Amino acid sequence: KPRETVVKDEEEIRVTAAGSVSAYISRAAKLFNEMDKTFLTITATGNALTKAVTTAEVIKRRFKGLHQITKLVNQDIEDEYEPLEEGLDNVTETRSMACIEIK
């Protein structure tokens, strides 16, 4: 299935498993200091959950007076595979992935 295109907010930091925590902290500093934002949202899925929590804790320690609201949900992802040979049925696999949103 094609992915839905989701518009990213300016206050949102999407954490990936490959990204560095220091880059996310730098982005948060830019949001708070240069862009005068009062809040930000950190989102992550799957293997990046621990990195998102670490990022949130460092940001709370670095910028005093912040509070957090954490939302943890499971998202069902459906993969559909088409067969290489003729006459076979499509295979559909549904997996559940954990997602976190920290405001």
C-alpha positions in Angstrom: 0.0 0.0 0.0 1.2 3.5 -0.6 2.2 5.5 2.5 0.1 8.4 3.6 2.0 11.7 3.4 2.0 13.4 6.8 2.9 17.0 7.1 5.6 17.6 9.7 5.0 20.4 12.2 7.8 22.9 12.8 7.8 22.0 16.5 8.2 18.3 15.8 11.4 16.3 16.1 11.2 12.9 14.5 13.7 10.6 16.1 15.2 7.7 14.1 17.4 4.8 15.3 20.2 6.0 13.1 20.2 9.7 14.2 22.4 11.2 16.9 21.0 12.5 20.2 23.2 15.6 19.9 21.6 16.5 16.6 18.2 16.3 18.2 19.3 18.4 21.2 20.7 21.0 18.7 17.4 21.2 16.9 15.6 21.6 20.3 18.0 24.5 21.2 17.2 26.1 17.9 13.5 25.8 18.4 13.6 27.2 22.0 16.2 29.9 21.6 16.1 31.2 18.0 12.5 30.5 17.0 11.0 31.3 20.4 8.8 28.2 20.6 7.2 27.3 23.9 6.9 23.6 23.3 8.1 20.8 21.0 7.0 17.3 20.2 9.4 14.3 20.0 8.0 11.3 18.0 9.6 7.9 17.4 8.7 4.4 16.4 10.2 0.9 16.9 13.9 0.8 17.8 14.1 4.6 18.2 12.0 4.7 21.3 14.9 4.6 23.8 16.7 7.4 21.9 13.5 9.5 22.0 13.3 9.1 25.8 17.0 9.9 26.2 16.5 13.0 24.0 13.5 14.2 26.1 15.4 13.7 29.4 18.4 15.7 28.2 16.2 18.5 26.8 14.3 18.7 30.2 17.6 18.9 32.0 19.1 21.5 29.7 16.0 23.8 29.5 14.6 24.3 33.0 10.9 24.6 33.6 9.7 22.1 31.0 7.1 19.4 31.6 6.3 16.4 29.5 3.2 14.6 28.4 4.0 11.1 27.0 1.7 9.2 24.7 2.5 5.6 24.0 0.5 3.8 21.3 0.7 0.7 19.1 0.3 1.1 15.4 -0.7 -1.7 13.1 1.4 -1.8 9.9 0.1 -4.0 7.0 2.6 -5.2 4.4 1.3 -6.8 1.1 3.7 -8.9 -1.0 3.0 -9.8 -4.6 4.3 -13.2 -5.7 7.1 -13.5 -8.3 5.3 -16.5 -10.0 2.0 -16.4 -11.8 -1.1 -18.0 -10.2 -0.1 -17.4 -6.5 -2.1 -15.3 -4.1 -0.8 -12.0 -2.6 0.5 -12.4 1.0 -0.6 -9.9 3.6 1.3 -9.5 6.8 0.2 -7.3 9.7 2.6 -6.3 12.4 2.3 -4.1 15.5 4.8 -1.4 16.1 5.2 0.7 19.3 5.1 4.5 18.8 5.9 7.3 21.3 5.0 11.0 21.3 6.5 13.2 24.0 5.2 16.8 24.3 
